[in-house]
């Protein structure tokens, strides 16, 4: 899967491109009760999301009775594409976008959310 941008750009520059599926994106089979407890205690200042797929999966993982908690949460993201998806999904706050995908930039985005 994924986007065609890298492959098409490389092809336009004369490269031969072969795609190889090397991993699968799956919704984790996990217990979300700790997340719900944190929402109940108002103890989630920001959720960091690093891809559209992870945001979509998070929405699918959260039980219906906690969807409003999720949509009211502040997000730290790494791209404008994810901001657009958050808007489409109905998140109440505009996500804070990290300047790059580095840990430091994501941390700075989190700090901007909290101020």
Residue, then its C-alpha position, 0 to 999 in steps of 0.5 A: x500500500x502507501x502513496x505513489x508520490x515517491x515511486x512516481x517521482x523516482x520514475x520521472x527521474x529515470x529510476x526503475x521502481x519495484x514495490x514490495x509489500x514488507x509489512x501489514x497495517x492492522x488494528x491492534x488487538x488490545x484492551x482499551x480500558x486503560x485509555x478509557x480510565x484516563x479519559x474518565x480521570x481527564x488525564x489525557x492532555x494530547x494524543x500523538x498520531x504519526x499516520x492517517x492509518x493510525x488515526x483511522x485505526x484509533x477511531x475504530x478501536x475506541x468504543x462508541x461510548x468513548x467516541x466523543x472523548x476521542x473527538x474532543x481530544x487534542x492531537x499532535x500529528x506529523x502532516x497536514x494530511x492527518x490534520x485534514x483527516x482529523x477534520x473529516x472525522x470530526x475532531x473538535x480541535x485543530x491538531x498541532x503539526x510537528x515541523x518534522x517527523x523527528x522525536x524532538x519536533x513531535x515533542x515540541x508540537x506536544x508542548x504547543x498543544x499544552x500551552 
